[in-house]
Amino acid sequence: MSKTFWKAALVRAIRTFCQTFVAAAGAAQVIEEVRWKYVLSAAALSFILSIGTSVATGLPEVEEE
C-alpha cells in the first residue's frame, strides 16, 4: 500500500471521526447531558473501523498500483 493510499485513508478516517463525534454529541445533548468519554470512544472506534475498511476494501479515489 502506497503513501497515497495511507494519506487518503487517514483523511477518510478523520472525516468519519468528526461525523461520529458531532452526531454522538448532538444525540447525547438531546437525551441528557453529554458524556464526553462515550462520545470520544464512539468517534475513536469509527476512526479505527474506517481504517480497517479502507485496508480491506481499498479506496476508489486511489488508483491501484
Secondary structure, DSSP 4 states (H G I P E B T S, - for coil): --HHHHHHHHHHHHHHHHHHHHHHHHHHHHHSS--HHHHHHHHHHHHHHHHHHHHHH--TTS---
